């Protein structure tokens, strides 16, 4: 099992190098996403009669949701294929800096989430955090029964990479995996009515399932929790 403690203790001197590799991954993911979105935009123009750019600010959230739900099955498969390749590519790229062993697909996703969260803690880069929240949504897409979950997550990633608008990016991804979000009972409004709430729910779910796990591993390993318990006992 990949440990957050192992990463910090063994590779903290390589965090700057790893962050540079994350930037390489950004560019590669954006290139792959742009290819799909160009085809998708052409399909939208044919279906709806007007040109839009999926993932950008040129289309409002309600229209984005409506359009994506009308797309053909081939786009869902292509979106899923792009996302499926990312953990493997990520680990291969980071493998140049650290030694990793992850076998199952789920384990690879978990390793990526842990690494990205630790890099966020180490460097404080908000873009690393927000992209990791979107990758967490991708993990949830595997549990979702919503057939277009992967496409919504990918569109959220595209919006974030293009505009850095994490609120709408997270809201789109959250909409795609709304049936499996741990805090989904808080989603009482439509996503286009209050995207901020949808974004917050996705972030809180991430913090609960990923952030707290990594933080807890580090606190236990470094003896912080034990020290606090001893202090309270005095």
C-alpha positions as CSV (number, residue, x, y, z in Angstrom):
1,X,0.0,0.0,0.0
2,X,1.4,3.4,-1.0
3,X,1.9,5.6,2.1
4,X,1.8,9.3,2.3
5,X,4.4,9.1,5.0
6,X,6.7,7.1,2.7
7,X,6.5,9.8,0.0
8,X,7.2,12.7,2.4
9,X,10.1,10.9,4.3
10,X,11.8,9.5,1.2
11,X,11.2,12.1,-1.6
12,X,10.6,15.5,0.0
13,X,13.8,16.8,-1.6
14,X,12.3,16.0,-5.0
15,X,9.0,17.9,-4.7
16,X,10.1,20.7,-6.9
17,X,11.0,18.3,-9.6
18,X,7.7,16.5,-9.2
19,X,5.8,19.7,-9.5
20,X,7.6,20.4,-12.8
21,X,6.5,16.9,-14.0
22,X,2.9,17.8,-13.0
23,X,3.1,20.8,-15.3
24,X,4.2,18.5,-18.2
25,X,1.2,16.3,-17.4
26,X,-1.1,19.4,-17.5
27,X,0.1,20.1,-21.0
28,X,-0.3,16.6,-22.2
29,X,-3.8,16.2,-20.7
30,X,-4.9,19.6,-22.2
31,X,-3.7,18.4,-25.6
32,X,-5.7,15.2,-25.4
33,X,-8.8,17.0,-24.0
34,X,-8.7,19.6,-26.7
35,X,-8.7,17.0,-29.5
36,X,-11.9,15.5,-28.1
37,X,-13.6,18.9,-27.5
38,X,-12.9,20.1,-31.0
39,X,-14.8,17.0,-32.4
40,X,-17.4,17.4,-29.7
41,X,-18.0,21.1,-30.6
42,X,-18.4,20.2,-34.3
43,X,-21.0,17.6,-33.3
44,X,-22.8,20.1,-31.1
45,X,-23.0,22.6,-34.0
46,X,-24.5,19.9,-36.2
47,X,-27.0,18.8,-33.6
48,X,-28.0,22.2,-32.3
49,X,-27.3,24.5,-35.2
50,X,-24.9,26.9,-33.5
51,X,-21.2,26.7,-32.7
52,X,-20.0,26.6,-29.1
53,X,-16.8,25.7,-27.4
54,X,-17.4,23.1,-24.8
55,X,-15.5,23.7,-21.6
56,X,-14.9,27.4,-22.2
57,X,-16.7,30.5,-21.0
58,X,-18.5,30.8,-24.4
59,X,-21.4,28.6,-23.1
60,X,-23.4,29.0,-19.9
61,X,-23.6,26.1,-17.5
62,X,-27.3,25.2,-18.2
63,X,-26.6,24.9,-21.9
64,X,-23.5,22.9,-21.3
65,X,-25.4,20.4,-19.3
66,X,-28.2,20.2,-21.9
67,X,-25.8,19.7,-24.7
68,X,-23.6,17.1,-23.1
69,X,-26.6,15.0,-22.2
70,X,-27.6,14.9,-25.9
71,X,-24.2,13.7,-27.2
72,X,-23.7,10.3,-28.8
73,X,-22.3,7.3,-27.0
74,X,-19.0,7.5,-28.9
75,X,-18.1,10.7,-27.0
76,X,-18.7,9.1,-23.6
77,X,-16.4,6.2,-24.6
78,X,-13.7,8.6,-25.9
79,X,-13.9,10.8,-22.7
80,X,-13.6,7.7,-20.6
81,X,-10.6,6.4,-22.7
82,X,-8.7,9.7,-22.2
83,X,-9.3,9.6,-18.4
84,X,-8.5,5.9,-18.2
85,X,-5.0,6.6,-19.6
86,X,-4.2,9.5,-17.3
87,X,-3.3,7.6,-14.1
88,X,-0.9,5.3,-16.0
89,X,0.7,8.2,-17.8
90,X,0.9,10.2,-14.6
91,X,2.7,7.4,-12.7
92,X,5.0,6.7,-15.7
93,X,6.0,10.4,-15.7
94,X,6.4,10.6,-11.9
95,X,8.3,7.3,-12.0
96,X,11.3,9.3,-13.3
97,X,11.5,11.0,-9.9
98,X,10.2,8.4,-7.4
99,X,9.8,4.6,-7.2
100,X,6.2,3.6,-7.3
101,X,4.4,0.2,-7.4
102,X,0.7,0.2,-8.1
103,X,-0.9,-2.8,-9.8
104,X,-4.7,-2.4,-9.9
105,X,-6.4,0.5,-11.7
106,X,-8.0,1.6,-8.5
107,X,-4.7,1.6,-6.7
108,X,-3.1,3.7,-9.4
109,X,-5.9,6.3,-9.0
110,X,-5.4,6.3,-5.3
111,X,-1.6,6.8,-5.6
112,X,-2.1,9.7,-8.0
113,X,-4.6,11.3,-5.6
114,X,-2.2,11.0,-2.6
115,X,0.8,12.3,-4.5
116,X,-1.1,15.3,-5.8
117,X,-2.5,16.1,-2.4
118,X,0.9,15.9,-0.8
119,X,2.4,18.2,-3.5
120,X,-0.4,20.6,-2.7
121,X,0.5,20.5,1.0
122,X,4.1,21.0,0.2
123,X,3.9,23.7,-2.3
124,X,0.5,25.4,-1.7
125,X,-0.4,25.4,-5.4
126,X,-4.1,25.9,-5.7
127,X,-4.1,24.6,-9.3
128,X,-2.7,21.2,-8.1
129,X,-5.5,21.0,-5.5
130,X,-8.3,21.9,-7.9
131,X,-7.1,19.4,-10.5
132,X,-6.9,16.7,-7.9
133,X,-10.5,17.4,-6.9
134,X,-11.4,16.8,-10.5
135,X,-9.4,13.6,-10.7
136,X,-11.2,12.5,-7.5
137,X,-14.5,13.1,-9.4
138,X,-13.1,10.8,-12.1
139,X,-12.6,8.1,-9.6
140,X,-16.2,8.5,-8.5
141,X,-17.3,8.2,-12.1
142,X,-16.4,4.6,-12.0
143,X,-19.0,4.0,-9.3
144,X,-21.6,6.3,-10.9
145,X,-24.6,4.8,-12.8
146,X,-24.9,8.0,-14.8
147,X,-23.8,7.0,-18.3
148,X,-22.3,10.4,-19.1
149,X,-20.4,10.8,-15.9
150,X,-16.9,10.6,-17.5
151,X,-17.8,13.2,-20.1
152,X,-18.9,15.7,-17.5
153,X,-15.8,15.1,-15.5
154,X,-13.6,15.6,-18.6
155,X,-15.5,18.8,-19.5
156,X,-14.9,20.1,-16.0
157,X,-11.2,19.4,-16.4
158,X,-11.3,21.1,-19.8
159,X,-12.9,24.2,-18.3
160,X,-10.4,24.3,-15.5
161,X,-7.4,23.9,-17.8
162,X,-8.7,26.6,-20.2
163,X,-10.0,29.2,-17.7
164,X,-8.9,28.3,-14.2
165,X,-12.5,28.7,-13.2
166,X,-12.6,25.9,-10.6
167,X,-16.1,26.7,-9.4
168,X,-17.8,25.9,-12.7
169,X,-15.3,23.1,-13.4
170,X,-16.0,21.4,-10.1
171,X,-19.8,22.0,-10.5
172,X,-19.8,20.2,-13.9
173,X,-17.8,17.3,-12.6
174,X,-20.0,17.1,-9.5
175,X,-23.1,17.0,-11.7
176,X,-21.7,14.0,-13.6
177,X,-21.1,12.0,-10.4
178,X,-24.0,13.4,-8.3
179,X,-25.4,9.9,-7.5
180,X,-22.2,8.8,-5.7
181,X,-21.1,12.0,-3.9
182,X,-20.7,11.3,-0.2
183,X,-22.4,14.7,0.6
184,X,-25.0,14.5,-2.2
185,X,-27.9,15.2,0.2
186,X,-26.9,18.8,0.3
187,X,-27.5,19.2,-3.4
188,X,-31.1,20.6,-3.4
189,X,-30.8,23.1,-6.3
190,X,-30.0,22.5,-9.9
191,X,-26.3,22.8,-10.8
192,X,-26.9,25.9,-13.0
193,X,-28.9,27.6,-10.2
194,X,-26.1,27.4,-7.6
195,X,-22.8,26.0,-9.0
196,X,-21.0,27.3,-5.9
197,X,-22.8,24.8,-3.7
198,X,-22.1,21.9,-6.1
199,X,-18.5,22.9,-6.3
200,X,-18.2,23.1,-2.5
201,X,-19.9,19.7,-2.1
202,X,-17.3,18.1,-4.4
203,X,-14.5,19.7,-2.6
204,X,-15.8,18.7,0.8
205,X,-16.2,15.2,-0.4
206,X,-12.6,15.2,-1.6
207,X,-11.4,16.7,1.7
208,X,-13.3,14.0,3.6
209,X,-12.1,11.0,1.5
210,X,-8.7,12.0,0.3
211,X,-7.4,15.0,2.2
212,X,-8.3,13.7,5.7
213,X,-6.8,10.3,4.9
214,X,-3.4,11.8,3.8
215,X,-3.4,14.3,6.7
216,X,-4.3,11.6,9.2
217,X,-1.4,9.3,8.0
218,X,1.1,12.2,8.4
219,X,-0.2,13.3,11.8
220,X,-0.1,9.7,13.2
221,X,3.4,9.0,11.7
222,X,4.8,12.2,13.1
223,X,3.3,11.7,16.5
224,X,1.1,14.8,16.5
225,X,-2.1,13.0,17.5
226,X,-0.3,11.2,20.3
227,X,1.2,14.4,21.6
228,X,-2.2,16.1,21.6
229,X,-3.8,13.2,23.4
230,X,-1.1,13.3,26.1
231,X,-1.5,17.1,26.4
232,X,-5.3,16.7,26.9
233,X,-4.7,14.0,29.5
234,X,-2.7,16.3,31.7
